[in-house]
Amino acid sequence: MLETWLEFHRETLAMKCAGLTEEQLRRTPVEPSPMSLLGLVQHMEAVEAEWFQRTFAGRDEPFRYPRDNGFTVAPERTAEETLAGWRQEVERSRAVVAAAGSLDDSGTFLEPEAAEVLGDSEVSLRWILIHMIEEYARHNGHADLLRERVDGVTGT
């Protein structure tokens, strides 16, 4: 059920970006926020890597977009590259989840500050999946508003 809800939210973000031009995906229509649909996609690429690769799988990968958590897409990175990078990271996340033995398997926060916030350095796969559903749901709300401002499209 958790994986199904996470997939629903991943697909919702993809759907919010579907059919738009490069310029529309980069548009930041809610001033003063620099947030764009493409920036949300890139941010979620970084979030997928953080929780599934770094925290759960324990891979010491560098942060990809340390400046602003990925919300600002470099001008030279195309929409196609950004969407492909996110999709590739989603596939890597799916592989990590598929290889796990149980939802109770846990990973370790690599950043001590995160452990302080939650009170422990260990976090279960179940917790990560629930958190990722929440993360996508929150940003899909942003995507709803951004998409509506870009071309008037609303709904699921």
C-alpha positions in Angstrom: 0.0 0.0 0.0 2.8 2.4 0.9 4.6 1.7 -2.4 1.4 2.2 -4.3 0.7 5.6 -2.8 4.2 6.7 -3.4 3.9 5.7 -7.1 0.6 7.6 -7.3 2.3 10.7 -6.1 5.3 10.3 -8.4 3.0 9.9 -11.3 1.0 12.9 -10.2 4.1 15.1 -10.4 5.0 13.7 -13.8 1.4 14.4 -15.0 1.6 18.0 -13.7 4.6 18.5 -16.0 3.2 16.7 -19.0 2.6 18.7 -22.2 4.4 21.8 -21.2 7.3 23.5 -23.0 10.7 24.0 -21.6 9.8 27.7 -20.9 6.6 26.8 -19.2 8.3 24.2 -17.0 10.9 26.8 -15.9 8.4 29.5 -15.3 8.2 30.9 -11.7 4.7 32.2 -11.7 4.2 32.8 -8.0 6.4 35.8 -7.1 8.5 36.2 -5.1 9.0 32.4 -5.0 11.7 31.1 -7.4 9.8 27.7 -7.5 9.0 26.2 -10.9 7.6 22.8 -11.9 11.0 21.8 -13.2 12.6 22.9 -9.9 10.1 20.7 -8.0 11.2 17.8 -10.2 14.8 18.4 -9.6 14.2 18.8 -5.8 12.4 15.5 -5.7 15.3 13.9 -7.5 17.5 15.1 -4.6 15.0 14.0 -2.0 14.8 10.5 -3.5 18.6 10.2 -3.4 18.7 11.5 0.2 16.2 9.1 1.7 16.7 6.0 -0.3 20.4 6.1 -1.3 22.0 8.0 1.6 19.8 7.3 4.6 18.4 3.8 3.9 21.1 2.2 1.7 23.9 4.0 3.5 25.6 5.2 0.4 27.9 8.2 1.0 26.8 10.2 -2.1 27.4 13.9 -2.3 24.4 16.2 -2.1 23.5 17.0 -5.7 22.1 20.5 -5.2 23.3 21.8 -1.9 22.6 25.5 -2.7 18.8 25.4 -2.4 17.8 21.8 -2.2 17.5 21.5 -5.9 14.7 24.1 -6.5 16.8 26.1 -8.9 17.6 24.4 -12.2 20.8 25.5 -13.9 20.1 27.2 -17.2 22.3 24.7 -19.1 20.3 21.7 -17.7 17.4 21.0 -20.0 13.9 20.0 -19.0 14.5 16.6 -20.7 17.7 16.1 -18.7 16.0 17.1 -15.5 13.0 14.8 -16.0 15.3 12.0 -17.0 17.5 12.5 -13.9 14.5 12.4 -11.7 13.1 9.2 -13.4 16.5 7.6 -13.1 16.6 8.4 -9.4 13.1 7.0 -8.9 14.3 3.7 -10.5 17.2 3.6 -8.1 14.8 4.1 -5.2 12.6 1.4 -6.4 15.6 -1.0 -6.6 16.5 -0.2 -3.0 13.0 -0.8 -1.8 12.7 -4.1 -3.8 16.0 -5.3 -2.2 14.9 -4.6 1.3 13.9 -7.6 3.5 11.2 -5.8 5.5 9.5 -2.5 6.1 11.2 -2.7 9.5 14.7 -2.7 8.0 16.3 0.6 8.9 18.9 3.0 7.7 21.0 5.5 9.4 21.0 9.3 9.1 24.4 10.4 7.8 23.8 13.9 9.0 23.8 14.2 12.8 21.4 17.1 12.7 18.6 14.9 11.2 19.0 12.4 14.1 18.7 15.2 16.6 15.4 16.3 15.1 13.9 12.8 15.2 15.6 11.7 18.4 17.3 8.7 16.8 19.9 8.0 14.1 17.9 5.0 12.8 14.9 5.2 10.6 12.8 2.4 9.2 11.9 1.8 5.5 8.3 2.2 6.6 9.0 5.6 8.0 10.9 6.6 4.8 8.0 5.5 2.6 5.5 7.4 4.7 7.7 10.5 4.7 8.2 10.3 0.9 4.4 10.1 0.4 4.1 13.2 2.5 6.9 15.0 0.7 5.4 14.3 -2.7 1.9 15.2 -1.6 3.0 18.5 -0.2 5.0 19.4 -3.4 2.2 18.1 -5.6 0.0 20.8 -4.0 2.6 23.3 -5.0 2.6 21.7 -8.5 -1.2 22.1 -8.7 -0.9 25.9 -8.1 2.1 26.3 -10.4 0.5 24.4 -13.3 -2.7 26.4 -12.9 -0.7 29.7 -13.1 1.2 28.5 -16.1 -1.7 27.4 -18.4 -4.9 27.2 -16.3 -4.9 23.4 -16.1 -6.3 22.1 -12.7 -7.2 18.8 -11.2 -5.5 15.5 -10.8 
